C-alpha cells in the first residue's frame, strides 16, 4: 500500500454559524461544533484511506473560547497517526469575526476512525509519511493517546467482566 503524506488529506472547512446553531445562552451550541468536527474529520480520514470510514471515538473535545452566531468557524483537520486499520485525526477549530478579521483558537479535538471495505469490515490504511517536526510531534502525541485509550479499554473490560461475575446467582456457573 502506497504511503501518504499528512498534507495529502489536510482539509480546511469554513462554516458560518447561524441562529439555528445557537444554544440558550446565545453562543454556538457545542453540538453544532462537534457535528462539523466529525464531518471534517471524516473527510480527512476518507481522503487518507480512499475508503469509507466510521468514527469510533472522540478522545477529547476542548472548547477553549465561545463562538458567536455570525462568526465563521474554520475547521482544520489532518491525520496524526495511521495504524493498521485505524487513524487518528486532529481537528483545530478557529472562530473568525468577519467584521474585525480577528481569529481565535476556539477548540481542538482528536478523533479515531476505522477504514471499512465494501463488506463493511475493517481494512488496511496507508502508512503515514511524516515530513515536518510538527507532524512528528503530533504523531508522537497520538501514539501516547492511543496507548492511553488501549489501557483504559482493558481496565473498563476487566471491570465489566468483574461486575458480570458478581451478578451471577450462586450455583449458576
C-alpha positions in Angstrom: 0.0 0.0 0.0 1.4 3.4 -1.0 2.3 5.6 2.0 0.7 9.0 2.1 1.9 12.4 3.3 0.0 14.3 6.0 -0.6 17.1 3.5 -2.4 14.7 1.1 -5.5 14.7 3.2 -5.4 18.1 5.1 -8.9 19.6 5.0 -9.9 23.2 5.8 -13.7 23.8 6.0 -15.2 27.2 6.9 -18.8 27.2 8.2 -20.8 30.4 9.0 -22.6 29.9 12.3 -26.3 30.9 12.1 -29.1 31.5 14.7 -30.2 27.8 14.5 -26.7 26.9 15.7 -27.1 28.9 19.0 -27.7 27.4 22.4 -30.0 29.1 25.0 -27.0 31.2 26.2 -26.7 32.7 22.7 -23.4 31.1 21.8 -22.8 28.5 19.2 -24.0 25.2 20.6 -21.3 22.7 21.3 -23.2 20.0 19.5 -23.2 22.1 16.3 -19.4 22.4 16.6 -19.0 18.7 17.3 -21.0 17.8 14.2 -18.7 19.9 12.0 -15.6 18.4 13.8 -16.8 14.9 12.9 -17.6 15.9 9.3 -14.2 17.4 8.6 -12.5 14.5 10.5 -14.4 12.1 8.3 -13.3 13.9 5.1 -9.7 13.8 6.2 -9.9 10.1 7.0 -11.6 9.3 3.7 -9.0 11.3 1.8 -6.2 9.4 3.5 -7.8 5.9 3.2 -9.8 6.4 0.0 -12.5 4.2 1.6 -15.5 4.5 3.8 -14.7 5.2 7.4 -16.5 5.1 10.7 -15.9 7.3 13.7 -15.0 5.0 16.6 -14.1 7.6 19.2 -13.6 11.2 20.0 -10.9 11.3 22.6 -11.3 14.8 23.6 -13.0 18.0 22.5 -11.7 21.1 24.3 -13.9 24.2 23.9 -11.4 27.0 24.6 -13.4 30.1 23.8 -17.1 30.6 23.0 -18.1 31.1 19.4 -20.8 33.6 18.3 -23.6 33.5 15.8 -22.4 35.2 12.6 -18.8 34.2 13.0 -17.1 31.8 10.6 -15.8 28.7 12.3 -12.9 27.2 10.4 -12.3 23.5 11.0 -8.8 22.4 10.1 -8.2 18.6 10.1 -5.1 16.4 9.5 -4.0 12.9 10.1 -1.8 12.5 13.2 -1.4 8.7 13.2 -2.1 5.8 10.9 -2.3 2.2 12.3 -3.2 -1.0 10.6 -6.9 -0.2 10.1 -7.4 3.0 12.1 -6.2 6.6 12.0 -6.3 9.5 14.4 -7.4 12.8 13.0 -6.7 16.1 14.8 -9.2 19.0 14.2 -8.4 22.6 15.2 -11.4 24.9 15.4 -10.9 28.6 14.9 -13.5 31.4 15.1 -13.2 34.4 12.8 -15.0 37.7 13.4 -15.9 38.8 9.9 -16.2 42.4 10.8 -12.7 42.8 12.5 -10.9 39.9 10.9 -9.9 38.7 14.4 -9.2 34.9 14.6 -9.0 32.9 17.8 -8.4 29.3 18.6 -11.8 28.1 19.7 -11.2 24.4 20.3 -9.4 21.2 19.4 -10.4 17.6 19.1 -8.9 14.2 18.4 -11.0 11.5 16.6 -10.3 7.9 15.7 -11.7 6.4 12.5 -11.6 2.9 11.2 -11.4 2.3 7.4 -14.1 0.0 6.1 -14.1 -2.2 2.9 -17.1 -2.9 0.7 -18.3 -5.5 3.1 -18.2 -3.1 6.0 -15.3 -4.8 7.6 -12.1 -3.0 8.8 -9.5 -2.7 6.1 -5.9 -1.6 5.9 -5.0 2.1 5.8 -2.0 3.6 4.0 1.1 4.3 6.2 1.7 7.9 7.1 4.7 9.8 5.9 5.9 12.4 8.5 7.9 15.3 6.9 8.0 18.1 9.4 8.9 18.5 13.1 5.3 19.5 13.8 4.0 16.3 12.1 6.5 14.2 14.1 5.4 15.8 17.4 1.7 15.3 16.6 2.4 11.7 15.7 4.3 11.1 19.0 1.4 12.7 21.0 -1.1 10.5 19.0 0.9 7.4 20.0 0.6 8.4 23.7 -3.1 9.0 23.3 -3.5 5.6 21.6 -1.7 3.8 24.4 -3.8 5.6 27.0 -7.0 4.5 25.1 -5.9 0.9 25.0 -5.0 0.8 28.7 -8.4 2.4 29.6 -10.3 -0.1 27.4 -8.6 -3.0 29.1 -9.3 -1.6 32.5 -13.0 -1.0 31.6 -13.4 -4.5 30.2 -11.8 -6.0 33.3 -14.3 -4.0 35.5 -17.3 -5.1 33.3 -16.1 -8.8 33.5 -15.8 -8.5 37.3 -19.3 -6.9 37.6 -20.8 -9.7 35.4 -19.2 -12.4 37.5 -20.6 -10.8 40.7 -24.1 -10.7 39.2 -24.4 -14.4 38.6 -26.6 -16.1 41.2 -25.0 -18.7 43.5 -24.9 -22.2 41.9 -25.1 -21.0 38.3 -21.7 -21.3 36.6 
